[in-house]
Amino acid sequence: DFSQIESDVAQIGVNERFALFYPEKRPFFLEGVDLFATPFSAVYTRSVTSPSGGLRVTGRSRYTSFTALGVHDRGGGTVIIPGPQGSAFVPQDYQSDVGIFRLRRDVGQSFVSVIGTGRLTDGGGYHAVIGPDFQWRPSNMDAVTAQALWSSTQTPDRTDLTSEWNGQTLEDRALLLRASRNTPTVDLFVQGQDLGPDFRADEGFIPQVGYREGYFEAGYTIRPKDAFLSRLRLFTIDWYDAEYDGDLLSQRVSVGAGMDGLLNSFIRVELNQ
């Protein structure tokens, strides 16, 4: 039964440069949905817009979990064409067969896994993404996460829908590395991303490609006793996004403080550039 159990929550799309994310609500796709969660949103089952039938298998054997599905999609809806400064939408005016799988192996608190997606388009064209990811947790306070994906796409020969769909072959990669540390006083998060301009994830939700990003966030928290302030967190949030040719997309440098006080009061002060 592919019917949705409830309507989507309305979102405002005015002045949005990138596609909006809508959560999945169809029971067939929700089984074992946590296994589809990876650092990159490599699986976005809402990209299967009008399934006529499918098969799903999910299981676990001690330390190993897996899920796989195959669906025939009658089409309709739209396909996201990502770019560095915005995403475009093209009608999905064709039928296709979609396959998705993920295999995950737990090692203590850590894990290593591989994910793959693919789509065969009626009338020619295909799309495939595959790659590993892992999370290493040396302690309850520290985590290192990484993912590498490779995509290969032969676009449909449908220039009547978009000039990109001229039967060409696109191949590229997406890389991500992040690390975090969280203690009662210190929190730290650093992340780097690199998404090639020809990377495509038609079964995922990656509306921006062709850019590199560095992100850094850190905070220091103190909790005074018997004082007006019960919590004071000093923080910085900084990032730098640029296209492959070096053109700046976005950057931010900031410092600030957040405070909790008596009578459930909250104060936040920021200095941003």
Helices and strands as residue ranges (DSSP letters): H 27-30, G 33-36, G 45-47, E 51-61, E 64-73, E 78-81, E 88-91, E 96-107, E 110-121, E 126-136, E 142-154, E 169-182, E 186-195, E 211-222, E 229-243, E 248-252, E 254-261, G 262-264, E 266-272
